[in-house]
Amino acid sequence: MRILTVLCVLLMVLSVGCGSPSKDARVNARRGVGSDSLANNVITRPIRDAFEGLIGAGIVIDDAVVNRNNSSNFLQVFVSGHNKSSKTKRFRYRVEWLDADGMVIETKASVWQRMSAMGKSPFQIKCVAPRAEAVNFRMDTRKWE
């Protein structure tokens, strides 16, 4: 009988705050505003965060698309990715533009830029080459310190 009572109390505690997500995908009720889910409540959140730390959840780059802007003939790069972590990841990135010989085009635009990716969300980075001679690029990332 005692085990059954403990199990019932545990189930009630875990189910408190469980709610359905927004019915419209264009509206996002963030943590602390909307109802918690079983995977994201005050009891299970530390376990999830510890697991994410253990597996090293972070930023994943999905695709990098390069094309030429027809009106000015400058190279454009669209990098898309997503944040696998439940926490916002802040990082810096730098784009170096390469000429036809693979040499870096020296420019003042190749500086470290700040970027934030919200937890469990996609992100995009758009860069435009500073000169028409650019035919390729190289992107580097580092921690935001």
N, C-alpha and C positions, 0 to 999 in steps of 0.2 A: 504494500500500500504506500509506503514511504517513497519508493522508487517511482511509482506512478505519479505521485504528487509533485516530486521534483521535476519529472519529465514534463508534466503539464505547465508548471511555472516557467520552465526553460523555453518551451514552445511559445508561451504567451509573451515572454520578454523578447524573443527573436522576431515575433510577428508584429510587435508594436512599431508603428511607423511605416510598415510596408504599404505601398500605394502603387497605383498605376502611373506610368509616365504620361506626359502630355499627349493628348489625342492628335494634336497637330504638330508635325515634325518641325515646323518653322518656329515653334515656341519652345524654349528650353528653360525649365525650372531647375536652377543649380542647387547644389548641396546647401542645406541650411534654409532654403526657400521652399522647395518642393518636398514631398514625402520621401522618406528614406526607403530603400529597398533592402531585402535580406542581405544582398552583397555589399551594401553600403549603409550600415547603421552603426550606432555607437559601439556596439559589442563586436561586430565582425570587421570593422574598418581597420583596427590595428593588425589583425591577422592578414588582411589583404595587403596592407602596406608592407608588412614584413616579407610576404611572399614576393611582391614586386621587387623589393630590394634584393632578395635572394636570387631571382632570375635576371635582374638587371634590366627591367622594363624601361624603355626610353624612346627616343626618336627613331623612326624608320623612314628612309627615303623610298618612295614608291616608283617615281618616274621623273625623268628630266627630259623635257622637250625643247629642242632648239629649232628656231625658225628665223627667217629674215623678215623684217618689217618692210613691206612693199613700198611705202612712201619715202622712207629715208635710207633703205638698204643697210640698216644697222642690225646686228645679230641680237636676238632676244632669247632669253632662257627662262623657262617656267619649270620650277622644281616643285613637285608635290610629294607630300609625305603625311605621316600621322604619328601621333604621340600614343604609344602603347601604355604609358603610365597613367595612373589616375590623378597625378599631380601635374601642375603646370611646369613645363621644362623650358628653362631660359638658356639660350646659347648664343654664340656669335658665329657669323659666317663671313667668308671673304671670297670674292670671285676674282680670278685672274684670267684675263683674256689672252688668247694665243693667236699668233698670225699663221700664215700658211706653212711656215717652216717649223711650227711648234714652239716658237720662242714667245716669251711673255712680253706683252705690249705694256710698257711702263706708262702708268697713268695714276693720277691722284684719286681716281674712283676706286682703286683696289685697296680699300680699307676694311677693317672689321666692322660689320654691321650687327646690331642687336636684333634678336628674334625671340619671340615667346610662342610656345605651342601649348594651348590649353589641354588639360588631361582628357584622354580618350577622344581626341578631336583631330580632324585633318588640318593641314596647313599648306600654304603655298608661298613660294618666294619667286618674285619676278625681277629679272635683271636685264638691263639693256647695255650693250657694249658702248664704250665711249667713242669708238672709231669704227669706220666702215671696214678697216683692214682685218678686224677680228673674224676668224673662221671657226674657232672652237673656244672652249672655256675649261677651267679647272676650279672647283669649289672646295673649300676647306672649312671645317667647323671646329669649334673649341668651346670649352665651358665658359659661361658668362661669369666672370669673377669681379 
